[in-house]
């Protein structure tokens, strides 16, 4: 599975950033995943000119330029930190034991 994020604040306890919320939820559910950072953070005006190109892959996968998005191994796409966190909680990784 691949988690697409903006690359800022993607890990750590208590972080409120949406990308961190998604990453922390996957970590808590026991998942290993590829982290793919995309450029074009919307709050940074100097990225606006290249945002369309920088986030073309995200837009193709999800229909939006916004991250985080999670692409499951079967190709299903889950968009948004809340939806990713709910999915992770409802589908914890199988634990060896």
C-alpha positions as CSV (number, residue, x, y, z in Angstrom):
1,X,0.0,0.0,0.0
2,X,1.1,3.6,-0.6
3,X,0.3,6.6,1.5
4,X,0.6,9.9,-0.5
5,X,1.4,12.9,1.7
6,X,2.6,16.4,1.4
7,X,5.8,15.4,3.3
8,X,5.3,17.6,6.3
9,X,4.7,16.3,9.8
10,X,4.0,12.7,8.7
11,X,4.9,11.0,11.9
12,X,4.9,11.5,15.6
13,X,2.5,11.5,18.5
14,X,-0.2,14.1,18.8
15,X,0.5,15.9,15.6
16,X,-2.7,17.5,14.1
17,X,-1.6,17.7,10.5
18,X,-3.8,15.5,8.3
19,X,-0.9,13.6,6.8
20,X,0.3,12.8,10.3
21,X,-3.1,11.6,11.3
22,X,-3.2,9.2,8.4
23,X,0.3,7.9,9.0
24,X,-0.2,7.5,12.7
25,X,-3.5,5.6,12.2
26,X,-1.7,3.2,9.8
27,X,1.2,2.8,12.2
28,X,-1.2,2.1,15.1
29,X,-3.1,-0.5,13.1
30,X,0.2,-2.3,12.4
31,X,0.7,-1.5,8.7
32,X,3.8,-1.2,6.7
33,X,3.4,1.1,3.8
34,X,5.3,3.0,1.2
35,X,5.3,6.7,1.9
36,X,5.2,8.9,-1.2
37,X,5.7,12.6,-0.9
38,X,4.2,15.0,-3.4
39,X,5.0,18.7,-3.8
40,X,2.6,21.6,-4.2
41,X,1.5,22.3,-0.6
42,X,-1.5,24.7,-1.0
43,X,-0.5,27.0,1.8
44,X,2.7,27.9,0.1
45,X,2.1,30.4,-2.7
46,X,5.4,29.7,-4.4
47,X,4.2,26.1,-5.1
48,X,0.9,27.1,-6.8
49,X,2.5,27.4,-10.2
50,X,3.7,23.8,-10.3
51,X,1.0,22.2,-8.1
52,X,-1.0,20.9,-11.1
53,X,2.0,19.0,-12.4
54,X,3.4,18.0,-9.0
55,X,0.1,16.4,-8.0
56,X,-1.0,14.9,-11.3
57,X,-0.5,11.3,-10.1
58,X,-2.7,12.0,-7.0
59,X,-5.4,13.6,-9.1
60,X,-5.4,10.7,-11.5
61,X,-5.8,8.2,-8.6
62,X,-8.3,10.1,-6.5
63,X,-9.9,12.9,-8.6
64,X,-8.5,15.6,-6.3
65,X,-5.2,17.3,-5.7
66,X,-5.5,16.9,-1.9
67,X,-3.5,14.5,0.2
68,X,-3.4,12.3,2.2
69,X,-4.6,9.5,0.0
70,X,-4.0,5.8,0.6
71,X,-3.8,3.3,-2.3
72,X,-4.4,-0.2,-1.1
73,X,-2.7,-3.2,-2.7
74,X,-5.9,-4.0,-4.7
75,X,-5.9,-0.5,-6.2
76,X,-8.7,0.9,-4.0
77,X,-8.1,4.6,-3.1
78,X,-9.1,6.1,0.3
79,X,-9.0,9.9,0.4
80,X,-8.7,12.1,3.4
81,X,-7.2,11.6,6.8
82,X,-10.4,10.8,8.6
83,X,-11.4,8.2,6.1
84,X,-7.9,6.6,6.2
85,X,-7.9,6.6,10.0
86,X,-11.4,5.0,10.1
87,X,-10.3,2.4,7.5
88,X,-7.1,1.5,9.5
89,X,-9.1,1.2,12.8
90,X,-11.7,-1.1,11.1
91,X,-9.1,-3.2,9.3
92,X,-6.1,-3.7,11.5
93,X,-3.1,-5.5,9.9
94,X,-3.0,-9.3,10.6
95,X,-0.5,-9.9,13.3
96,X,1.9,-12.9,13.2
97,X,1.6,-14.9,16.3
